[in-house]
C-alpha cells in the first residue's frame, strides 16, 4: 500500500464529503439514515480541516 501526500488526502476527503452530500440530497431514504449520512459528511469535513491544520503546522518546515 502506497502512502499519499497530505494534499492528496485532503482532496480525497473533499470528494468523499461531496459524494455523501449528494447521496443525502438525492436518495429517498429514511430520515434517520439521511441524518447519519450527513453526520458522516461533516466528519469528512472535520478530517479535511485537521489535514489542513497539519499542513499549516508541519509541511512548511519540510520544504
C-alpha positions as CSV (number, residue, x, y, z in Angstrom):
1,X,0.0,0.0,0.0
2,X,1.5,3.3,-1.0
3,X,1.4,6.5,1.1
4,X,-0.3,9.6,-0.2
5,X,0.6,13.2,0.5
6,X,-1.5,15.4,2.8
7,X,-2.8,17.4,-0.1
8,X,-3.9,14.2,-1.9
9,X,-5.6,13.0,1.3
10,X,-7.4,16.4,1.6
11,X,-8.6,16.1,-2.0
12,X,-9.9,12.6,-1.3
13,X,-11.8,13.7,1.8
14,X,-13.4,16.6,0.0
15,X,-14.5,14.1,-2.7
16,X,-16.0,11.8,0.0
17,X,-17.8,14.7,1.6
18,X,-19.2,15.8,-1.8
19,X,-20.4,12.3,-2.6
20,X,-22.1,11.9,0.8
21,X,-23.9,15.2,0.5
22,X,-25.1,14.2,-3.0
23,X,-26.4,10.9,-1.6
24,X,-28.1,12.9,1.2
25,X,-29.8,15.2,-1.2
26,X,-30.8,12.7,-3.9
27,X,-31.6,9.4,-2.2
28,X,-35.0,8.6,-0.9
29,X,-34.1,7.0,2.4
30,X,-35.5,7.1,5.9
31,X,-34.8,10.3,7.8
32,X,-32.6,8.5,10.4
33,X,-30.3,7.2,7.6
34,X,-30.2,10.6,5.9
35,X,-29.1,12.2,9.1
36,X,-26.4,9.5,9.6
37,X,-25.1,10.2,6.0
38,X,-25.0,14.0,6.8
39,X,-23.1,13.2,10.0
40,X,-20.6,11.2,8.0
41,X,-20.2,14.1,5.6
42,X,-19.5,16.5,8.5
43,X,-16.9,14.0,9.8
44,X,-15.2,14.1,6.4
45,X,-15.2,17.9,6.6
46,X,-13.6,17.7,10.0
47,X,-10.9,15.4,8.8
48,X,-10.2,17.8,5.9
49,X,-9.8,20.6,8.4
50,X,-7.4,18.5,10.5
51,X,-5.3,17.7,7.5
52,X,-5.2,21.4,6.6
53,X,-4.1,22.3,10.1
54,X,-1.4,19.6,9.8
55,X,-0.2,21.1,6.5
56,X,0.0,24.6,8.0
57,X,1.8,23.4,11.1
58,X,4.3,20.9,9.7
59,X,4.6,20.8,5.9
60,X,6.2,24.2,5.5
61,X,9.0,23.0,7.8
62,X,9.9,20.2,5.5
63,X,10.4,22.3,2.4
